[in-house]
Every structure is written in C-alpha cells, then in structure tokens.
C-alpha cells in the first residue's frame, strides 16, 4: 500500500511539483555585477539626491549602460540601507544616553 501525498495536487503545482510543465518557471537570469565606475556613478548620484527623479534615473541608466530597472532597484535598496543605518545609529545614541544616566 502506497502512502498518499499530504499535499493536494493544486499545492504541488504551486510548488512546481507534480505534472511536468505545470507551474514550471523559467530559470532566473544571471546576476550582473556592477563595475567600479558604475558603482561610483550610482553613489555620486545618490549622494546628490536620495530621491532621484525618474527621468534622471533613466539618463543615469543610459550613461552607466545599466538597465533602468537595475538603477531604480539600486536606488530603492540604497534608500532602505540608509534608513536602516540611521535607525540603528539613533537606537545606539538613545542607548548611550540611557546608560550615561544610570551612572
């Protein structure tokens, strides 16, 4: 007697299991590494303005020979990192103030 699968057929399809071709996804494209020059241009633009207007991001994409989406995504990720750093720094500063008051 064979053991029945715990997952219904629909769940298997979502996970890419089961019938061949059902729910199969195309392989992801290889990650493209940015050159030092491209990173320098992106960082300089970010230092200038964290909320770079879309038309300037497009021209930056052309200048750096990156896809527009890559530039948009880089700016979004960098804003997240910047926000996280500022939150961490603020938390550490508050912690330091609290520990100095205890002395």
C-alpha positions in Angstrom: 0.0 0.0 0.0 1.4 3.4 -1.0 1.3 6.4 1.2 -0.8 9.2 -0.2 0.8 12.6 -0.6 0.0 15.1 2.1 -0.3 17.9 -0.3 -3.2 18.3 -2.7 -2.4 18.5 -6.5 -3.0 22.2 -6.6 -0.4 22.9 -3.9 2.1 20.7 -5.7 1.6 22.7 -8.9 2.2 25.9 -7.0 5.4 24.5 -5.6 6.5 23.4 -9.1 6.0 19.7 -8.3 3.6 17.2 -9.9 2.9 17.2 -13.6 5.7 18.1 -15.9 5.3 21.7 -17.1 2.5 22.6 -14.7 3.7 25.7 -12.8 7.2 25.4 -14.2 9.1 28.7 -14.1 11.7 29.9 -16.4 15.2 29.9 -14.9 16.3 33.2 -13.4 18.7 35.4 -15.4 22.3 35.5 -14.1 23.1 38.4 -11.8 25.0 41.2 -13.4 27.8 42.6 -11.3 28.3 46.4 -11.5 31.7 47.8 -12.4 33.6 50.2 -10.1 32.8 53.0 -12.5 29.0 52.2 -12.5 29.0 52.0 -8.7 30.9 55.3 -8.4 28.3 57.0 -10.7 25.4 55.5 -8.7 26.9 56.5 -5.3 27.6 60.0 -6.6 24.0 60.4 -7.8 22.6 59.0 -4.5 24.8 61.5 -2.5 23.4 64.3 -4.6 19.8 63.3 -4.1 18.3 60.2 -2.5 15.0 60.7 -4.3 16.4 61.0 -7.8 13.7 61.9 -10.3 12.7 59.1 -12.7 13.9 60.9 -15.8 17.4 61.5 -14.2 17.5 57.8 -13.3 16.8 57.0 -16.9 19.7 59.2 -18.1 21.9 57.7 -15.4 21.0 54.2 -16.7 22.0 55.2 -20.2 25.2 56.8 -19.0 26.2 53.7 -16.9 24.9 51.2 -19.5 22.7 49.6 -16.9 19.0 48.6 -17.3 16.6 51.2 -16.0 15.2 48.7 -13.6 18.7 48.0 -12.2 19.1 51.7 -11.4 15.6 52.0 -9.9 16.2 48.9 -7.8 19.7 50.1 -6.7 18.3 53.4 -5.5 15.4 51.7 -3.7 17.8 49.3 -2.0 20.3 52.0 -1.1 17.5 54.1 0.5 16.5 51.1 2.6 20.1 50.6 3.7 20.4 54.2 4.5 17.2 54.2 6.5 18.3 51.1 8.4 21.7 52.7 9.2 20.1 55.9 10.5 17.6 53.8 12.7 20.5 51.8 14.1 22.5 54.9 14.8 19.6 56.6 16.5 18.9 53.5 18.7 22.6 53.3 19.7 22.6 57.0 20.6 19.4 56.5 22.7 21.0 53.5 24.4 24.2 55.5 25.2 22.1 58.4 26.7 20.2 55.9 28.8 23.4 54.2 30.1 25.0 57.5 30.9 22.0 58.5 33.1 22.5 55.3 35.1 26.0 56.3 36.3 
